[in-house]
Amino acid sequence: VETVAGTAKGLSKIEKDLFDYSFVAVSAYEDLTEAMQKIFNEIGIYFKLCSICLLTYSKDRRSTKIVLEWKKSQELDNFIKVQEINAEVWSKMEQYCRNHDMIIVYQNFEIEGIEFSHKFGGKPMVLIPVFDGLDLVYLISYQKETLDKDWGSAITDTLSAITKMLASYLLRLNLKKEMKRENLYMEYIMSGQHLFYYV
């Protein structure tokens, strides 16, 4: 396991064409999910990955869910065992990732006695967390079929840069959803009191 602390990386090692494609995609598509599906497909093909997965944990449902997934072949089984990523596992990951911008897994990965590699499919992978303040809101895993070579800084720098860009859009979308829920709630309260509420 390798971990990368929060250090700035130069743009020289980033695969610029792939980054530019990703930027254009999120700008061109109104639907962020559709844009991310296109981006995941490009990343997967470009770096010869077998799976890319966007995960989140729902505190209300107390369960982890796959928000978006790309697989090299739809015939492949789901690698990530979401049913095993419970509140304790997510919390341990959250605490660990607060000091690490990226986790590079070659074989085994363990945090405080909890073995993570199996839960994430036992594949060589790069895990990148997305935080909103101190809360871990998303995890993106980029997985290889086999460990044929080192990930390399060009790949990890590119994945980091693209993930950070996508994270800004995801967090912005979450904020809009939260504001919409609050506005609807206030409208409901005000309507019950026969008051007008302006947004």
ABEGO torsion letter per residue (X at the ends): XBBBBBBBBBAAABBAAAAAAAAAAAAABABAAAAAAAAAAAAAAAAGBABBBBBBBBAAAGBBBBABBBBABAABBBABBAAABBAAAAAAAAAAAAABABBBBABBBBBGGBBAAAAAGGBBBBBBBBBBEABBABBBBBBBABBABBAEAAAAAAAAAAAAAAAAAAAAAAAAAAAAAAAAAAAAAAAAAGBBBBX
